[in-house]
């Protein structure tokens, strides 16, 4: 499994765009990149998954450069309710169906 | 749909006691799994199942048993509770078709004294 490195914490203000970068230098050819969000006292929630280039949904965008050694989760115009821990996961889909490997995540604090 | 439902939400056990954490999903997902999350840490996989009657160990299986007699239910049994098992336990399910998109329950906060 590819090891991931992401910042321990980030601070932002309401209305700003937040970019959280995850490093995964030894990502394998079959690996996908997935981001989860976890609010206090709740289970993680799937945000977005991608393989290369850019993926966008109603919640976030995921940018993946050509070498795939890093990825950036972009949250447009954050609000207080986006305060949460964000996890970057890397792995192949077959393993990911059975077992997800979570690191310590990035704790995002959004202030008024 | 209720999604993934875990009971109880909170539990206090004495060392040596046993108990079962319940997990049920109503999405007809084949894949189910149990994780534990210690304070300030990410989730770690305890056991998982790829279908009724099929289970396997994850990263931290010692002290826990599971069974999967139906698609809907995946209970986690603590055989003899220890203080080191104080944690928040999450159950998750996955269709198996969407890759890494799993659906998690609200968690069970377990304290062993």
gemmi code that builds the backbone of each chain (N, CA, C; Angstrom):
import gemmi

chains = {
    "A": [
        ("UNK", (0.837, -1.187, 0.000), (0.000, 0.000, 0.000), (0.877, 1.245, 0.000)),
        ("UNK", (0.504, 2.210, -0.838), (1.280, 3.438, -0.906), (1.089, 4.238, 0.367)),
        ("UNK", (2.190, 4.731, 0.909), (2.118, 5.556, 2.104), (1.746, 6.974, 1.693)),
        ("UNK", (0.932, 7.624, 2.501), (0.532, 8.995, 2.199), (1.018, 9.934, 3.280)),
        ("UNK", (1.326, 11.157, 2.879), (1.736, 12.209, 3.799), (0.903, 13.432, 3.528)),
        ("UNK", (0.266, 13.950, 4.559), (-0.542, 15.149, 4.430), (-0.342, 16.007, 5.666)),
        ("UNK", (-0.614, 17.311, 5.555), (-0.396, 18.192, 6.709), (-1.268, 17.769, 7.882)),
        ("UNK", (-0.740, 17.965, 9.072), (-1.482, 17.581, 10.269), (-2.710, 18.463, 10.455)),
        ("UNK", (-2.547, 19.751, 10.188), (-3.660, 20.678, 10.395), (-3.564, 21.849, 9.444)),
        ("UNK", (-4.715, 22.489, 9.218), (-4.803, 23.695, 8.398), (-5.891, 24.583, 8.983)),
        ("UNK", (-5.695, 25.870, 8.796), (-6.697, 26.838, 9.223), (-7.159, 27.647, 8.022)),
        ("UNK", (-8.419, 28.019, 8.031), (-8.948, 28.838, 6.957), (-10.076, 29.696, 7.505)),
        ("UNK", (-10.579, 30.583, 6.645), (-11.708, 31.423, 6.992), (-12.867, 31.128, 6.054)),
        ("UNK", (-14.029, 31.409, 6.527), (-15.225, 31.195, 5.705), (-15.098, 31.913, 4.369)),
        ("UNK", (-15.544, 31.252, 3.312), (-15.539, 31.847, 1.994), (-14.265, 31.631, 1.210)),
        ("UNK", (-13.209, 31.165, 1.868), (-11.953, 30.922, 1.159), (-11.961, 29.552, 0.500)),
        ("UNK", (-11.093, 29.404, -0.488), (-10.857, 28.099, -1.083), (-9.735, 27.417, -0.301)),
        ("UNK", (-9.932, 26.154, 0.002), (-8.932, 25.403, 0.758), (-8.380, 24.283, -0.115)),
        ("UNK", (-7.077, 24.194, -0.158), (-6.409, 23.131, -0.903), (-5.576, 22.289, 0.056)),
        ("UNK", (-5.867, 21.009, 0.108), (-5.126, 20.086, 0.969), (-4.349, 19.151, 0.055)),
        ("UNK", (-3.036, 19.157, 0.214), (-2.186, 18.336, -0.642), (-1.762, 17.064, 0.075)),
        ("UNK", (-1.761, 15.987, -0.663), (-1.352, 14.689, -0.144), (-0.210, 14.167, -1.010)),
        ("UNK", (0.844, 13.712, -0.370), (1.990, 13.165, -1.086), (1.939, 11.647, -1.030)),
        ("UNK", (2.129, 11.010, -2.184), (2.136, 9.531, -2.254), (3.150, 9.118, -3.309)),
        ("UNK", (4.417, 9.219, -2.953), (5.514, 9.039, -3.912), (5.590, 7.644, -4.515)),
        ("UNK", (5.160, 6.617, -3.763), (5.287, 5.254, -4.281), (3.939, 4.677, -4.723)),
        ("UNK", (3.097, 5.514, -5.260), (1.788, 5.068, -5.744), (1.977, 4.054, -6.873)),
        ("UNK", (1.178, 3.007, -6.876), (1.288, 1.957, -7.889), (0.347, 2.238, -9.056)),
        ("UNK", (0.620, 1.564, -10.169), (-0.137, 1.789, -11.391), (-1.638, 1.586, -11.192)),
        ("UNK", (-2.005, 0.585, -10.391), (-3.418, 0.271, -10.198), (-4.085, 1.063, -9.076)),
        ("UNK", (-3.336, 1.904, -8.419), (-3.864, 2.631, -7.266), (-4.735, 3.809, -7.673)),
        ("UNK", (-5.799, 4.005, -6.900), (-6.645, 5.180, -7.010), (-6.429, 6.044, -5.768)),
        ("UNK", (-6.841, 7.293, -5.876), (-6.726, 8.235, -4.772), (-8.129, 8.589, -4.301)),
        ("UNK", (-8.344, 8.453, -3.011), (-9.669, 8.676, -2.435), (-9.553, 9.607, -1.237)),
        ("UNK", (-10.532, 10.480, -1.091), (-10.576, 11.378, 0.060), (-11.865, 11.149, 0.846)),
        ("UNK", (-11.688, 11.131, 2.170), (-12.806, 11.018, 3.091), (-12.800, 12.221, 4.030)),
        ("UNK", (-13.992, 12.538, 4.538), (-14.193, 13.621, 5.487), (-14.788, 13.018, 6.759)),
        ("UNK", (-14.308, 13.460, 7.909), (-14.877, 12.970, 9.155), (-15.146, 14.119, 10.113)),
        ("UNK", (-16.409, 14.244, 10.488), (-16.801, 15.219, 11.504), (-16.646, 14.580, 12.877)),
        ("UNK", (-16.497, 15.386, 13.922), (-16.394, 14.828, 15.275), (-17.583, 13.931, 15.608)),
        ("UNK", (-17.286, 12.806, 16.204), (-18.291, 11.851, 16.673), (-19.123, 11.255, 15.543)),
        ("UNK", (-18.569, 11.248, 14.328), (-19.258, 10.623, 13.204), (-18.295, 9.714, 12.451)),
        ("UNK", (-18.866, 8.827, 11.662), (-18.040, 7.995, 10.804), (-17.562, 8.775, 9.596)),
        ("UNK", (-16.477, 8.330, 8.972), (-15.982, 9.009, 7.777), (-17.019, 8.995, 6.660)),
        ("UNK", (-16.922, 10.006, 5.801), (-17.829, 10.120, 4.657), (-17.007, 10.266, 3.399)),
        ("UNK", (-17.299, 9.465, 2.401), (-16.607, 9.527, 1.107), (-16.833, 10.884, 0.463)),
        ("UNK", (-15.726, 11.486, -0.025), (-15.855, 12.755, -0.734), (-15.659, 12.566, -2.235)),
        ("UNK", (-14.525, 11.993, -2.608), (-14.179, 11.965, -4.019), (-13.099, 10.921, -4.265)),
        ("UNK", (-13.082, 10.405, -5.479), (-12.089, 9.394, -5.870), (-11.609, 9.712, -7.282)),
        ("UNK", (-10.318, 9.520, -7.532), (-9.802, 9.783, -8.870), (-8.586, 8.957, -9.190)),
        ("UNK", (-8.244, 8.897, -10.479), (-7.062, 8.171, -10.915), (-6.014, 9.129, -11.498)),
        ("UNK", (-6.447, 10.020, -12.368), (-5.525, 11.003, -12.923), (-6.288, 12.255, -13.328)),
        ("UNK", (-5.572, 13.286, -13.636), (-6.055, 14.616, -14.048), (-6.969, 15.208, -12.997)),
        ("UNK", (-8.174, 15.573, -13.370), (-9.060, 16.293, -12.463), (-10.417, 15.620, -12.388)),
        ("UNK", (-10.914, 15.545, -11.166), (-12.258, 15.031, -10.927), (-13.004, 16.068, -10.107)),
        ("UNK", (-14.235, 16.314, -10.466), (-15.040, 17.305, -9.744), (-16.411, 16.740, -9.457)),
        ("UNK", (-16.906, 16.995, -8.250), (-18.293, 16.680, -7.935), (-18.901, 17.886, -7.204)),
        ("UNK", (-20.049, 17.693, -6.633), (-20.758, 18.826, -6.032), (-20.101, 19.301, -4.744)),
        ("UNK", (-19.189, 18.521, -4.216), (-18.571, 18.858, -2.939), (-17.165, 19.405, -3.096)),
        ("UNK", (-16.374, 18.797, -3.991), (-14.958, 19.126, -4.053), (-14.396, 18.818, -5.431)),
        ("UNK", (-13.147, 19.218, -5.618), (-12.385, 18.853, -6.810), (-11.109, 18.149, -6.364)),
        ("UNK", (-10.672, 17.238, -7.191), (-9.444, 16.495, -6.922), (-8.523, 16.681, -8.116)),
        ("UNK", (-7.339, 17.223, -7.841), (-6.356, 17.466, -8.884), (-5.209, 16.469, -8.729)),
        ("UNK", (-4.894, 15.781, -9.820), (-3.836, 14.773, -9.796), (-2.889, 15.066, -10.953)),
        ("UNK", (-1.616, 15.378, -10.661), (-0.670, 15.662, -11.746), (-0.313, 14.392, -12.503)),
        ("UNK", (0.354, 14.582, -13.620), (0.651, 13.455, -14.501), (1.474, 12.371, -13.812)),
        ("UNK", (2.397, 12.741, -12.939), (3.226, 11.718, -12.296), (2.512, 11.016, -11.147)),
        ("UNK", (1.369, 11.527, -10.745), (0.503, 10.946, -9.711), (1.192, 10.781, -8.357)),
        ("UNK", (2.270, 11.454, -8.131), (2.975, 11.317, -6.856), (2.385, 12.205, -5.770)),
        ("UNK", (1.427, 13.011, -6.127), (0.729, 13.828, -5.151), (-0.680, 14.085, -5.665)),
        ("UNK", (-1.521, 14.597, -4.801), (-2.861, 14.988, -5.222), (-3.325, 16.124, -4.316)),
        ("UNK", (-4.265, 16.909, -4.818), (-4.757, 18.048, -4.053), (-6.277, 18.036, -4.024)),
        ("UNK", (-6.800, 18.028, -2.820), (-8.240, 18.155, -2.623), (-8.560, 19.635, -2.497)),
        ("UNK", (-9.480, 20.119, -3.307), (-9.844, 21.533, -3.283), (-11.291, 21.677, -2.832)),
        ("UNK", (-11.478, 22.467, -1.786), (-12.811, 22.753, -1.264), (-13.126, 24.211, -1.566)),
        ("UNK", (-14.085, 24.480, -2.429), (-14.376, 25.865, -2.805), (-15.203, 26.566, -1.729)),
        ("UNK", (-14.828, 27.773, -1.389), (-15.626, 28.623, -0.518), (-16.109, 27.872, 0.726)),
        ("UNK", (-15.185, 27.530, 1.596), (-15.522, 26.733, 2.770), (-16.414, 27.516, 3.731)),
        ("UNK", (-17.173, 26.763, 4.500), (-17.997, 27.329, 5.558), (-17.606, 26.674, 6.874)),
        ("UNK", (-18.184, 27.161, 7.972), (-17.866, 26.599, 9.283), (-18.138, 25.101, 9.323)),
        ("UNK", (-19.139, 24.660, 8.584), (-19.516, 23.249, 8.591), (-18.505, 22.354, 7.879)),
        ("UNK", (-17.521, 22.933, 7.235), (-16.462, 22.144, 6.609), (-15.337, 21.812, 7.593)),
        ("UNK", (-15.435, 22.312, 8.805), (-14.462, 21.955, 9.842), (-14.558, 20.464, 10.116)),
        ("UNK", (-13.460, 19.762, 9.857), (-13.469, 18.301, 9.926), (-12.044, 17.798, 9.741)),
        ("UNK", (-11.890, 16.490, 9.822), (-10.619, 15.850, 9.474), (-10.772, 15.246, 8.082)),
        ("UNK", (-9.777, 15.475, 7.239), (-9.793, 14.997, 5.860), (-8.681, 13.970, 5.664)),
        ("UNK", (-9.066, 12.820, 5.148), (-8.134, 11.717, 4.969), (-7.881, 11.462, 3.485)),
        ("UNK", (-6.624, 11.283, 3.153), (-6.216, 10.906, 1.799), (-5.852, 9.417, 1.838)),
        ("UNK", (-6.454, 8.630, 0.966), (-6.193, 7.191, 0.915), (-5.733, 6.832, -0.493)),
        ("UNK", (-4.799, 5.911, -0.559), (-4.305, 5.448, -1.852), (-4.292, 3.924, -1.855)),
        ("UNK", (-4.861, 3.334, -2.901), (-4.865, 1.880, -2.997), (-5.644, 1.426, -4.211)),
        ("UNK", (-5.502, 0.137, -4.550), (-6.230, -0.386, -5.696), (-7.684, -0.635, -5.317)),
        ("UNK", (-8.533, -0.698, -6.300), (-9.968, -0.796, -6.055), (-10.355, -2.119, -5.409)),
        ("UNK", (-9.675, -3.193, -5.782), (-10.042, -4.483, -5.214), (-9.776, -4.511, -3.710)),
        ("UNK", (-8.612, -4.016, -3.311), (-8.319, -3.938, -1.882), (-9.248, -2.941, -1.203)),
        ("UNK", (-9.500, -1.827, -1.887), (-10.309, -0.777, -1.300), (-11.735, -1.193, -1.018)),
        ("UNK", (-12.247, -2.173, -1.751), (-13.600, -2.658, -1.461), (-13.639, -3.345, -0.101)),
        ("UNK", (-12.520, -3.973, 0.260), (-12.475, -4.779, 1.474), (-11.878, -4.026, 2.655)),
        ("UNK", (-10.885, -3.233, 2.367), (-10.115, -2.644, 3.459), (-9.577, -1.281, 3.052)),
        ("UNK", (-9.895, -0.290, 3.828), (-9.375, 1.053, 3.604), (-8.277, 1.334, 4.615)),
        ("UNK", (-7.202, 1.971, 4.173), (-6.093, 2.311, 5.067), (-6.090, 3.812, 5.300)),
        ("UNK", (-6.377, 4.174, 6.537), (-6.442, 5.582, 6.917), (-5.156, 5.995, 7.639)),
        ("UNK", (-4.642, 7.165, 7.278), (-3.566, 7.771, 8.051), (-4.169, 8.625, 9.144)),
        ("UNK", (-3.415, 9.611, 9.593), (-3.893, 10.484, 10.665), (-4.733, 11.638, 10.155)),
        ("UNK", (-4.678, 11.915, 8.845), (-5.533, 12.943, 8.267), (-5.061, 14.360, 8.501)),
        ("UNK", (-5.793, 15.300, 7.903), (-5.554, 16.735, 8.069), (-6.753, 17.343, 8.777)),
        ("UNK", (-6.473, 17.975, 9.891), (-7.547, 18.609, 10.653), (-7.737, 20.032, 10.133)),
        ("UNK", (-8.858, 20.282, 9.482), (-9.172, 21.603, 8.932), (-10.074, 22.354, 9.895)),
        ("UNK", (-9.629, 23.529, 10.273), (-10.427, 24.393, 11.141), (-10.826, 25.626, 10.333)),
        ("UNK", (-12.128, 25.821, 10.167), (-12.631, 26.996, 9.458), (-13.164, 27.987, 10.481)),
        ("UNK", (-12.689, 29.208, 10.381), (-13.104, 30.248, 11.332), (-13.959, 31.298, 10.632)),
        ("UNK", (-14.779, 31.994, 11.436), (-15.668, 33.019, 10.835), (-14.857, 34.169, 10.261)),
    ],
    "B": [
        ("UNK", (-33.920, 4.823, 3.247), (-32.923, 3.842, 3.707), (-32.189, 4.342, 4.929)),
        ("UNK", (-31.953, 3.466, 5.897), (-31.246, 3.861, 7.097), (-29.734, 3.864, 6.873)),
        ("UNK", (-29.240, 3.106, 5.893), (-27.805, 3.045, 5.659), (-27.177, 1.991, 6.554)),
        ("UNK", (-26.130, 2.393, 7.294), (-25.442, 1.504, 8.208), (-25.812, 1.908, 9.636)),
        ("UNK", (-26.362, 0.972, 10.374), (-26.823, 1.250, 11.737), (-26.011, 0.455, 12.739)),
        ("UNK", (-25.461, 1.144, 13.715), (-24.667, 0.498, 14.764), (-25.354, 0.677, 16.107)),
        ("UNK", (-25.361, -0.402, 16.881), (-25.850, -0.326, 18.258), (-24.943, -1.131, 19.170)),
        ("UNK", (-24.754, -0.704, 20.430), (-25.222, 0.571, 20.976), (-24.337, 1.731, 20.540)),
        ("UNK", (-24.696, 2.951, 20.874), (-23.856, 4.117, 20.591), (-22.768, 4.285, 21.644)),
        ("UNK", (-23.070, 3.919, 22.862), (-22.104, 4.018, 23.957), (-22.171, 2.737, 24.788)),
        ("UNK", (-21.022, 2.331, 25.323), (-20.982, 1.147, 26.165), (-19.794, 1.232, 27.111)),
        ("UNK", (-20.031, 0.875, 28.376), (-18.946, 0.759, 29.348), (-18.894, -0.699, 29.798)),
        ("UNK", (-17.717, -1.281, 29.711), (-17.519, -2.672, 30.112), (-16.470, -2.746, 31.208)),
        ("UNK", (-16.572, -3.786, 31.999), (-15.502, -4.084, 32.945), (-14.524, -5.039, 32.288)),
        ("UNK", (-13.281, -4.944, 32.681), (-12.261, -5.845, 32.147), (-12.696, -7.290, 32.308)),
        ("UNK", (-12.585, -8.037, 31.216), (-12.939, -9.441, 31.242), (-14.344, -9.744, 30.739)),
        ("UNK", (-15.195, -8.738, 30.684), (-16.546, -8.957, 30.176), (-16.525, -9.139, 28.659)),
        ("UNK", (-17.557, -9.761, 28.159), (-17.699, -9.908, 26.717), (-18.953, -9.166, 26.269)),
        ("UNK", (-18.961, -8.807, 25.009), (-20.141, -8.169, 24.458), (-20.088, -8.215, 22.940)),
        ("UNK", (-21.233, -7.920, 22.325), (-21.337, -7.894, 20.874), (-21.775, -6.515, 20.412)),
        ("UNK", (-21.013, -5.946, 19.494), (-21.399, -4.708, 18.835), (-22.151, -5.084, 17.566)),
        ("UNK", (-23.328, -4.479, 17.439), (-24.171, -4.822, 16.309), (-23.974, -3.855, 15.147)),
        ("UNK", (-24.064, -4.388, 13.933), (-23.984, -3.577, 12.723), (-24.950, -4.156, 11.701)),
        ("UNK", (-25.796, -3.308, 11.154), (-26.736, -3.742, 10.138), (-26.775, -2.714, 9.017)),
        ("UNK", (-26.874, -3.217, 7.781), (-27.009, -2.310, 6.639), (-28.166, -2.776, 5.764)),
        ("UNK", (-28.868, -1.817, 5.197), (-30.053, -2.119, 4.395), (-29.850, -1.774, 2.927)),
        ("UNK", (-28.604, -1.764, 2.486), (-28.281, -1.388, 1.106), (-27.899, -2.600, 0.257)),
        ("UNK", (-28.015, -3.777, 0.832), (-27.684, -5.019, 0.122), (-26.221, -5.054, -0.339)),
        ("UNK", (-25.347, -4.461, 0.474), (-23.927, -4.448, 0.140), (-23.274, -5.781, 0.485)),
        ("UNK", (-22.417, -6.259, -0.395), (-21.724, -7.506, -0.132), (-20.580, -7.332, 0.862)),
        ("UNK", (-19.896, -6.209, 0.795), (-18.703, -5.994, 1.593), (-19.049, -5.234, 2.879)),
        ("UNK", (-18.578, -5.764, 4.001), (-18.730, -5.079, 5.281), (-17.427, -5.208, 6.065)),
        ("UNK", (-17.194, -4.224, 6.935), (-15.936, -4.217, 7.671), (-16.104, -3.496, 9.003)),
        ("UNK", (-15.189, -3.796, 9.915), (-15.138, -3.152, 11.218), (-13.792, -2.456, 11.384)),
        ("UNK", (-13.847, -1.231, 11.888), (-12.650, -0.449, 12.176), (-12.703, 0.037, 13.622)),
        ("UNK", (-11.544, 0.316, 14.156), (-11.468, 1.009, 15.428), (-10.670, 2.297, 15.248)),
        ("UNK", (-11.055, 3.301, 16.009), (-10.365, 4.581, 15.923), (-10.007, 5.041, 17.327)),
        ("UNK", (-8.730, 5.120, 17.592), (-8.228, 5.615, 18.869), (-8.081, 7.134, 18.783)),
        ("UNK", (-8.078, 7.828, 19.917), (-8.063, 9.303, 19.917), (-6.939, 9.885, 19.061)),
        ("UNK", (-7.314, 10.800, 18.169), (-6.341, 11.502, 17.335), (-5.718, 10.663, 16.233)),
        ("UNK", (-6.244, 9.474, 16.025), (-5.664, 8.568, 15.036), (-6.638, 8.301, 13.897)),
        ("UNK", (-6.094, 7.707, 12.845), (-6.961, 7.235, 11.778), (-7.605, 5.905, 12.150)),
        ("UNK", (-8.422, 5.394, 11.253), (-9.112, 4.137, 11.507), (-8.211, 2.953, 11.164)),
        ("UNK", (-8.355, 1.891, 11.940), (-7.608, 0.660, 11.666), (-8.585, -0.488, 11.498)),
        ("UNK", (-8.329, -1.314, 10.500), (-9.238, -2.394, 10.140), (-9.101, -3.568, 11.096)),
        ("UNK", (-10.235, -4.057, 11.616), (-10.242, -5.188, 12.538), (-10.547, -6.486, 11.782)),
        ("UNK", (-11.717, -6.543, 11.181), (-12.139, -7.688, 10.376), (-12.977, -7.186, 9.218)),
        ("UNK", (-13.084, -7.994, 8.185), (-13.941, -7.643, 7.082), (-14.610, -8.891, 6.518)),
        ("UNK", (-15.637, -8.658, 5.697), (-16.377, -9.752, 5.073), (-16.703, -9.372, 3.629)),
        ("UNK", (-16.541, -10.317, 2.731), (-16.835, -10.064, 1.315), (-18.155, -10.697, 0.900)),
        ("UNK", (-18.881, -11.233, 1.873), (-20.185, -11.807, 1.587), (-20.610, -12.703, 2.729)),
        ("UNK", (-21.864, -13.085, 2.725), (-22.374, -13.950, 3.794), (-21.549, -15.223, 3.878)),
        ("UNK", (-21.137, -15.564, 5.090), (-20.357, -16.757, 5.327), (-18.865, -16.620, 5.121)),
        ("UNK", (-18.398, -15.424, 4.703), (-16.979, -15.225, 4.402), (-16.446, -14.048, 5.212)),
        ("UNK", (-15.478, -14.319, 6.066), (-14.850, -13.253, 6.844), (-13.341, -13.424, 6.808)),
        ("UNK", (-12.634, -12.354, 7.116), (-11.177, -12.420, 7.150), (-10.660, -11.348, 8.093)),
        ("UNK", (-9.404, -11.524, 8.506), (-8.805, -10.626, 9.479), (-8.241, -9.388, 8.810)),
        ("UNK", (-8.282, -8.304, 9.573), (-7.655, -7.084, 9.132), (-6.353, -6.850, 9.856)),
        ("UNK", (-6.044, -5.597, 10.105), (-4.772, -5.198, 10.698), (-4.679, -5.522, 12.186)),
        ("UNK", (-5.792, -5.388, 12.921), (-5.778, -5.546, 14.376), (-6.889, -6.493, 14.836)),
        ("UNK", (-6.824, -7.788, 14.516), (-7.943, -8.689, 14.797), (-7.952, -9.310, 16.201)),
        ("UNK", (-6.816, -9.237, 16.905), (-6.720, -9.963, 18.170), (-7.713, -9.445, 19.201)),
        ("UNK", (-8.440, -10.391, 19.820), (-9.421, -10.037, 20.837), (-10.823, -9.847, 20.291)),
        ("UNK", (-10.976, -10.005, 18.982), (-12.278, -9.800, 18.345), (-12.640, -10.992, 17.466)),
        ("UNK", (-13.941, -11.292, 17.435), (-14.468, -12.297, 16.520), (-15.603, -11.697, 15.712)),
        ("UNK", (-15.784, -12.223, 14.509), (-16.909, -11.782, 13.684), (-17.535, -12.998, 13.024)),
        ("UNK", (-18.765, -12.812, 12.564), (-19.441, -13.804, 11.741), (-20.363, -13.058, 10.797)),
        ("UNK", (-20.711, -13.673, 9.696), (-21.599, -13.016, 8.725), (-22.596, -14.069, 8.226)),
        ("UNK", (-23.686, -14.207, 8.951), (-24.682, -15.217, 8.583), (-25.681, -14.677, 7.557)),
        ("UNK", (-25.837, -13.370, 7.490), (-26.722, -12.757, 6.500), (-25.996, -11.609, 5.814)),
        ("UNK", (-26.503, -11.174, 4.684), (-25.905, -10.026, 3.992), (-26.026, -8.761, 4.838)),
        ("UNK", (-27.117, -8.650, 5.599), (-27.421, -7.401, 6.300), (-26.600, -7.187, 7.572)),
        ("UNK", (-26.260, -8.261, 8.279), (-25.703, -8.104, 9.624), (-24.249, -8.559, 9.715)),
        ("UNK", (-23.485, -7.821, 10.503), (-22.062, -8.151, 10.679), (-21.656, -7.788, 12.108)),
        ("UNK", (-21.982, -8.621, 13.084), (-21.676, -8.307, 14.482), (-20.204, -8.511, 14.819)),
        ("UNK", (-19.732, -7.704, 15.745), (-18.353, -7.791, 16.227), (-18.387, -8.188, 17.696)),
        ("UNK", (-17.710, -9.269, 18.033), (-17.705, -9.766, 19.415), (-16.366, -9.504, 20.084)),
        ("UNK", (-16.453, -8.920, 21.258), (-15.280, -8.789, 22.110), (-15.309, -9.957, 23.081)),
        ("UNK", (-14.278, -10.761, 23.060), (-14.293, -12.014, 23.797), (-14.060, -11.806, 25.290)),
        ("UNK", (-13.085, -11.006, 25.635), (-12.742, -10.704, 27.014), (-12.161, -9.296, 27.026)),
        ("UNK", (-13.010, -8.319, 27.322), (-12.625, -6.922, 27.143), (-11.394, -6.529, 27.959)),
        ("UNK", (-10.551, -5.714, 27.341), (-9.354, -5.200, 27.985), (-9.331, -3.677, 27.830)),
        ("UNK", (-8.694, -2.955, 28.752), (-8.626, -1.496, 28.639), (-8.064, -1.021, 27.294)),
        ("UNK", (-7.186, -1.817, 26.689), (-6.607, -1.446, 25.386), (-7.643, -1.444, 24.267)),
        ("UNK", (-8.810, -2.010, 24.534), (-9.878, -2.023, 23.537), (-10.816, -0.821, 23.676)),
        ("UNK", (-10.503, 0.063, 24.593), (-11.230, 1.330, 24.681), (-10.984, 2.101, 23.400)),
        ("UNK", (-12.056, 2.419, 22.672), (-11.916, 3.021, 21.367), (-13.307, 3.350, 20.822)),
        ("UNK", (-13.332, 3.954, 19.658), (-14.580, 4.133, 18.924), (-14.567, 3.143, 17.769)),
        ("UNK", (-15.638, 2.384, 17.644), (-15.720, 1.333, 16.642), (-16.690, 1.748, 15.539)),
        ("UNK", (-16.219, 1.602, 14.300), (-17.035, 1.946, 13.144), (-17.231, 0.729, 12.263)),
        ("UNK", (-18.465, 0.570, 11.832), (-18.802, -0.450, 10.859), (-19.000, 0.230, 9.511)),
        ("UNK", (-18.619, -0.434, 8.438), (-18.759, 0.149, 7.101), (-19.237, -0.912, 6.126)),
        ("UNK", (-19.890, -0.460, 5.071), (-20.290, -1.380, 4.006), (-19.937, -0.777, 2.653)),
        ("UNK", (-19.823, -1.628, 1.648), (-19.377, -1.221, 0.320), (-20.054, -2.127, -0.696)),
        ("UNK", (-20.501, -1.542, -1.799), (-21.164, -2.362, -2.808), (-20.205, -3.338, -3.468)),
        ("UNK", (-18.921, -2.926, -3.506), (-17.952, -3.717, -4.224), (-17.834, -3.295, -5.679)),
        ("UNK", (-18.746, -2.423, -6.117), (-18.742, -1.999, -7.514), (-18.133, -0.615, -7.698)),
        ("UNK", (-18.215, 0.206, -6.660), (-17.750, 1.587, -6.778), (-16.354, 1.802, -6.274)),
        ("UNK", (-15.640, 0.731, -6.019), (-14.271, 0.888, -5.574), (-14.181, 1.227, -4.120)),
        ("UNK", (-13.647, 2.407, -3.838), (-13.321, 2.745, -2.461), (-14.388, 3.575, -1.775)),
        ("UNK", (-15.600, 3.646, -2.310), (-16.658, 4.392, -1.652), (-17.366, 3.498, -0.658)),
        ("UNK", (-17.070, 3.712, 0.614), (-17.680, 2.954, 1.695), (-18.644, 3.845, 2.464)),
        ("UNK", (-19.603, 3.205, 3.100), (-20.602, 3.914, 3.899), (-20.409, 3.487, 5.348)),
        ("UNK", (-20.218, 4.457, 6.217), (-19.911, 4.177, 7.610), (-21.111, 4.436, 8.514)),
        ("UNK", (-21.166, 3.657, 9.601), (-22.130, 3.916, 10.644), (-21.665, 5.058, 11.534)),
        ("UNK", (-22.485, 5.373, 12.533), (-22.206, 6.501, 13.418), (-21.196, 6.163, 14.514)),
        ("UNK", (-20.903, 4.895, 14.663), (-19.888, 4.513, 15.635), (-20.440, 4.060, 16.970)),
        ("UNK", (-19.659, 3.253, 17.660), (-19.930, 2.831, 19.037), (-18.729, 3.231, 19.877)),
        ("UNK", (-18.986, 4.052, 20.878), (-17.894, 4.477, 21.769), (-17.831, 3.517, 22.945)),
        ("UNK", (-16.745, 2.759, 23.007), (-16.588, 1.717, 24.026), (-15.505, 2.111, 25.016)),
        ("UNK", (-15.847, 2.006, 26.288), (-14.872, 2.239, 27.351), (-14.763, 0.977, 28.188)),
        ("UNK", (-13.539, 0.507, 28.377), (-13.297, -0.679, 29.208), (-12.549, -0.231, 30.456)),
        ("UNK", (-13.155, -0.499, 31.610), (-12.553, -0.035, 32.873), (-12.027, -1.211, 33.693)),
    ],
}
model = gemmi.Model(1)
for chain_id, residues in chains.items():
    chain = gemmi.Chain(chain_id)
    for i, (resn, *xyz) in enumerate(residues, 1):
        res = gemmi.Residue()
        res.name, res.seqid = resn, gemmi.SeqId(i, " ")
        for name, pos in zip(("N", "CA", "C"), xyz):
            atom = gemmi.Atom()
            atom.name, atom.element = name, gemmi.Element(name[0])
            atom.pos, atom.b_iso = gemmi.Position(*pos), 0.0
            res.add_atom(atom)
        chain.add_residue(res)
    model.add_chain(chain)
structure = gemmi.Structure()
structure.add_model(model)
structure.setup_entities()
